[in-house]
């Protein structure tokens, strides 16, 4: 191979390597920052307790129990039907037995019931590695739907 030709090949390979690193960096940044805004959206809550000398303050009410089950919808899920934000990533079954999951529908800015690949019933954590040739849909430790998105378990497309 001629020296000029060798130098050209080296530059082309270096350019491809830089492009791959840039793509990986963008995907990693997207994956790690995707859901960060959710907790910042909640408004702060201020509680003021007053008491008089003659009365003892009433005990604070107990917080509601935490549940991982979806909120009742009052109807059977149907493909394309609206579901509640509280049901996001929850599994459901249509009247005909079709397995569905509640997902955020970007164009309409609401949540809808959608078909999904077979859930193998395994439990994984978001960000753990997965094999897209084998893994499709599973659930996280709280029972919410997750999917194999390339090489890692993610919470949605």
C-alpha positions in Angstrom: 0.0 0.0 0.0 1.3 3.5 -0.8 2.0 5.9 2.1 -0.7 8.4 1.0 -3.3 5.6 0.7 -2.4 4.3 4.1 -2.7 7.7 5.6 -6.2 8.2 4.0 -7.4 4.9 5.4 -6.1 5.8 8.9 -8.0 9.1 8.8 -11.2 7.5 7.6 -11.0 4.9 10.4 -10.3 7.6 12.9 -13.3 9.6 11.6 -15.6 6.6 12.0 -14.4 6.0 15.5 -15.1 9.6 16.5 -18.6 9.3 15.0 -19.3 6.1 17.0 -18.1 7.7 20.2 -20.3 10.7 19.6 -23.4 8.6 18.9 -22.8 6.5 22.1 -22.4 9.7 24.2 -25.7 11.2 22.9 -27.5 7.9 23.6 -26.0 7.6 27.1 -27.0 11.3 27.9 -30.5 10.7 26.6 -30.9 7.5 28.6 -29.7 9.0 31.9 -31.6 12.4 31.6 -34.9 11.2 30.2 -36.9 11.0 33.4 -35.1 13.5 35.6 -37.7 16.2 35.2 -40.5 14.1 36.7 -39.5 14.7 40.4 -38.9 18.4 39.8 -42.5 18.9 38.5 -44.1 18.4 41.9 -45.0 21.6 43.7 -43.6 22.0 47.2 -46.1 21.4 50.0 -46.2 23.7 53.1 -47.9 22.5 56.2 -48.7 24.9 59.0 -49.8 23.6 62.4 -51.2 25.9 65.0 -52.3 25.0 68.5 -53.8 26.8 71.5 -52.6 26.3 75.0 -55.8 24.5 76.0 -55.6 22.0 73.1 -53.0 19.5 72.1 -52.3 19.4 68.4 -54.1 16.7 66.5 -51.8 14.0 65.2 -50.9 14.3 61.6 -52.8 12.0 59.3 -51.0 8.9 58.1 -49.8 9.1 54.5 -51.7 7.0 52.1 -50.3 3.5 51.5 -47.9 3.1 48.5 -49.3 0.8 45.9 -47.7 -0.6 42.8 -51.1 -1.7 41.4 -52.7 0.5 38.7 -55.5 2.7 39.7 -58.9 1.2 38.8 -60.2 2.4 35.5 -63.7 1.2 35.9 -63.6 -0.5 32.5 -61.6 -3.2 30.7 -58.6 -1.9 28.9 -58.9 -1.9 25.1 -56.2 -1.4 22.5 -55.9 2.3 21.8 -58.2 3.2 24.7 -57.2 5.9 27.1 -55.6 4.9 30.4 -54.6 7.0 33.4 -51.2 8.5 34.0 -51.1 6.6 37.2 -51.3 3.4 35.2 -48.2 4.3 33.1 -46.2 1.1 32.2 -48.8 -1.1 33.9 -49.9 -4.3 32.2 -53.6 -4.9 31.4 -55.7 -7.5 29.5 -58.3 -6.6 26.9 -61.7 -8.4 26.8 -60.4 -10.6 24.0 -57.3 -11.7 26.1 -54.8 -9.4 24.3 -52.0 -8.4 26.6 -51.7 -4.6 26.8 -49.5 -2.0 28.5 -50.4 1.6 29.3 -47.9 3.9 27.5 -47.6 7.6 27.0 -48.7 8.6 23.5 -46.5 11.5 22.4 -48.6 12.9 19.5 -51.8 13.1 21.6 -50.1 13.9 25.0 -52.1 11.3 26.9 -51.8 7.6 28.0 -53.1 4.8 25.8 -53.4 1.0 26.0 -51.0 -0.6 23.5 -50.1 -4.2 22.5 -46.6 -5.4 23.5 -44.3 -8.3 22.8 -44.6 -11.3 25.1 -43.7 -10.6 28.7 -41.3 -13.4 29.7 -42.1 -12.6 33.4 -38.5 -11.9 34.3 -37.6 -9.1 36.6 -34.8 -6.6 35.7 -33.7 -3.1 36.7 -33.7 -0.2 34.3 -30.2 0.1 32.7 -29.2 -3.5 33.1 -27.9 -5.2 29.9 -30.3 -7.1 27.8 -30.0 -9.1 24.5 -32.4 -7.7 21.9 -32.3 -11.0 20.0 -33.9 -12.8 23.0 -35.3 -10.2 25.4 -38.3 -8.1 24.5 -40.6 -7.2 27.5 -40.1 -7.8 31.2 -41.0 -6.0 34.4 -39.0 -4.0 36.9 -39.1 -4.9 40.7 -42.2 -2.8 41.1 -44.1 -4.8 38.4 -44.0 -2.0 35.8 -43.4 -2.9 32.1 -39.8 -2.4 30.7 -38.4 -3.3 27.3 -35.1 -4.2 25.9 -34.0 -1.1 24.0 -30.9 -2.0 22.1 -28.5 -3.3 24.7 -30.2 -2.2 28.0 -33.6 -2.4 29.8 -35.5 0.9 29.3 -38.9 2.2 30.4 -40.1 3.0 26.9 -39.3 3.8 23.3 
